[in-house]
């Protein structure tokens, strides 16, 4: 939600809730358990504010637009893909450990790198010729 900034007291209060994974000044990340429970209660025709009240969220959360928008996002995510998304958006780049390489591995690495640069040079030269 644009413009919302939680105070330190509110952040501490939200961290004590068992359905909150992490909290920053701007964002609340909910646990997977809460996502599943919220969708189950939503299917039983509970209102979004009632769901948040049942799950012991403070009044400033319950009386805001957060419950409605959060449930809307949960519904959309459950239709599009898995609601519980544990993968990172980008895979972590593996760093090459040169200290543990043998000389032959290092030479092979350098030859591969040189071949790559030569291919790129040919590709770039073809654009400008």
Residue pairs with C-beta under 8 A, 6 or more apart in sequence:
1 64
1 65
1 66
1 69
4 26
4 64
5 25
5 26
6 14
6 23
6 24
6 25
6 26
10 58
10 60
11 23
11 24
11 25
13 58
14 20
14 23
14 28
14 57
14 58
14 61
15 23
17 55
17 56
17 57
18 31
18 33
19 30
19 31
19 33
19 34
19 37
19 55
19 56
19 57
20 28
20 29
20 30
20 31
20 34
21 29
21 30
21 31
22 28
22 29
23 29
28 61
28 66
30 38
30 70
32 83
32 84
34 55
35 74
35 83
35 84
36 83
36 84
37 55
38 51
38 55
38 70
38 71
38 74
39 74
39 75
39 78
39 83
41 50
41 51
41 54
42 48
42 51
42 71
42 74
42 75
46 54
48 67
48 68
48 70
48 71
49 62
49 63
49 67
49 68
51 67
51 71
52 61
52 62
52 66
52 67
53 62
57 67
61 67
74 83
77 83
77 85
96 109
98 106
101 109
